[in-house]
Amino acid sequence: MADAHHEEHEDHGNTVAAWFLTISWIVAWSVAAVGIMIGGDMVTWTGIALGASVVLAVIAGVMKKAGLGRKEPRPVPPTREEWEAARASSAKAAEAESDAGEPAAAGAK
């Protein structure tokens, strides 16, 4: 299920579009919160913030399509098996390197 969700929603990454969306949503919901705190109707301000969030998300999507989003595919972490195999091979390489260095050091004595 997580893979299906990931395929539907591409990651924006650390991009102009992502930062625009993050900052604009913080501003929109902060303005709504202040509006509610100073005595405004909660339903009205929540509706305003939701509407603004949708509009800002559309703008961020357009920015992404215009080239301000992620340029390359999101990196995929290795599976557990791949990680364990890479770790085992690097440990063997380090062991072989240290074994290769010991005879030379012993001969130098």
One Martini backbone bead per residue (centre of mass of N, CA, C, O) as a GRO file, in nm:
protein
  109
    1MET     BB    1   0.056   0.063  -0.019
    2ALA     BB    2   0.299   0.257  -0.007
    3ASP     BB    3   0.375   0.234  -0.307
    4ALA     BB    4   0.110   0.346  -0.420
    5HIS     BB    5   0.131   0.618  -0.279
    6HIS     BB    6   0.407   0.703  -0.399
    7GLU     BB    7   0.314   0.700  -0.700
    8GLU     BB    8   0.093   0.926  -0.672
    9HIS     BB    9   0.308   1.093  -0.482
   10GLU     BB   10   0.532   1.309  -0.549
   11ASP     BB   11   0.824   1.429  -0.453
   12HIS     BB   12   0.950   1.747  -0.416
   13GLY     BB   13   1.151   1.829  -0.214
   14ASN     BB   14   1.425   2.062  -0.218
   15THR     BB   15   1.233   2.314  -0.339
   16VAL     BB   16   1.064   2.579  -0.446
   17ALA     BB   17   0.782   2.449  -0.441
   18ALA     BB   18   0.801   2.334  -0.153
   19TRP     BB   19   0.857   2.600  -0.002
   20PHE     BB   20   0.611   2.749  -0.094
   21LEU     BB   21   0.403   2.557   0.027
   22THR     BB   22   0.493   2.562   0.320
   23ILE     BB   23   0.485   2.871   0.373
   24SER     BB   24   0.194   2.930   0.273
   25TRP     BB   25   0.051   2.743   0.476
   26ILE     BB   26   0.148   2.877   0.731
   27VAL     BB   27   0.022   3.150   0.669
   28ALA     BB   28  -0.273   3.069   0.624
   29TRP     BB   29  -0.316   2.929   0.909
   30SER     BB   30  -0.228   3.171   1.080
   31VAL     BB   31  -0.442   3.369   0.987
   32ALA     BB   32  -0.680   3.195   1.076
   33ALA     BB   33  -0.607   3.182   1.375
   34VAL     BB   34  -0.618   3.483   1.427
   35GLY     BB   35  -0.910   3.521   1.336
   36ILE     BB   36  -1.025   3.342   1.561
   37MET     BB   37  -0.896   3.488   1.814
   38ILE     BB   38  -1.041   3.778   1.739
   39GLY     BB   39  -1.355   3.653   1.674
   40GLY     BB   40  -1.399   3.472   1.456
   41ASP     BB   41  -1.526   3.242   1.260
   42MET     BB   42  -1.428   2.919   1.241
   43VAL     BB   43  -1.559   2.822   0.978
   44THR     BB   44  -1.470   3.052   0.795
   45TRP     BB   45  -1.155   3.034   0.842
   46THR     BB   46  -1.132   2.740   0.758
   47GLY     BB   47  -1.237   2.780   0.469
   48ILE     BB   48  -1.023   2.981   0.382
   49ALA     BB   49  -0.777   2.797   0.435
   50LEU     BB   50  -0.862   2.566   0.249
   51GLY     BB   51  -0.882   2.729  -0.011
   52ALA     BB   52  -0.590   2.833  -0.005
   53SER     BB   53  -0.453   2.555  -0.007
   54VAL     BB   54  -0.552   2.467  -0.284
   55VAL     BB   55  -0.440   2.702  -0.448
   56LEU     BB   56  -0.141   2.664  -0.356
   57ALA     BB   57  -0.112   2.374  -0.466
   58VAL     BB   58  -0.156   2.447  -0.760
   59ILE     BB   59   0.080   2.642  -0.783
   60ALA     BB   60   0.300   2.432  -0.707
   61GLY     BB   61   0.238   2.245  -0.947
   62VAL     BB   62   0.310   2.452  -1.164
   63MET     BB   63   0.598   2.498  -1.072
   64LYS     BB   64   0.688   2.207  -1.117
   65LYS     BB   65   0.620   2.196  -1.425
   66ALA     BB   66   0.822   2.455  -1.474
   67GLY     BB   67   1.098   2.344  -1.299
   68LEU     BB   68   1.073   2.377  -0.956
   69GLY     BB   69   1.134   2.087  -0.910
   70ARG     BB   70   1.218   1.784  -0.939
   71LYS     BB   71   1.466   1.649  -1.165
   72GLU     BB   72   1.494   1.377  -1.023
   73PRO     BB   73   1.458   1.097  -0.897
   74ARG     BB   74   1.392   0.947  -0.622
   75PRO     BB   75   1.561   0.801  -0.392
   76VAL     BB   76   1.617   0.455  -0.327
   77PRO     BB   77   1.631   0.251  -0.090
   78PRO     BB   78   1.757  -0.018   0.019
   79THR     BB   79   1.723  -0.317   0.089
   80ARG     BB   80   1.805  -0.526   0.328
   81GLU     BB   81   1.965  -0.720   0.147
   82GLU     BB   82   2.139  -0.509   0.005
   83TRP     BB   83   2.266  -0.387   0.259
   84GLU     BB   84   2.391  -0.648   0.372
   85ALA     BB   85   2.567  -0.710   0.124
   86ALA     BB   86   2.730  -0.445   0.126
   87ARG     BB   87   2.840  -0.476   0.414
   88ALA     BB   88   2.982  -0.749   0.372
   89SER     BB   89   3.169  -0.661   0.136
   90SER     BB   90   3.311  -0.429   0.294
   91ALA     BB   91   3.420  -0.609   0.520
   92LYS     BB   92   3.589  -0.795   0.337
   93ALA     BB   93   3.764  -0.570   0.214
   94ALA     BB   94   3.883  -0.470   0.483
   95GLU     BB   95   4.005  -0.741   0.564
   96ALA     BB   96   4.186  -0.779   0.315
   97GLU     BB   97   4.347  -0.517   0.355
   98SER     BB   98   4.458  -0.588   0.641
   99ASP     BB   99   4.594  -0.857   0.554
  100ALA     BB  100   4.785  -0.731   0.340
  101GLY     BB  101   4.938  -0.539   0.553
  102GLU     BB  102   5.066  -0.737   0.766
  103PRO     BB  103   5.302  -0.885   0.615
  104ALA     BB  104   5.459  -0.628   0.549
  105ALA     BB  105   5.499  -0.541   0.844
  106ALA     BB  106   5.643  -0.804   0.938
  107GLY     BB  107   5.886  -0.783   0.730
  108ALA     BB  108   5.997  -0.502   0.846
  109LYS     BB  109   6.103  -0.613   1.131
   0.00000   0.00000   0.00000
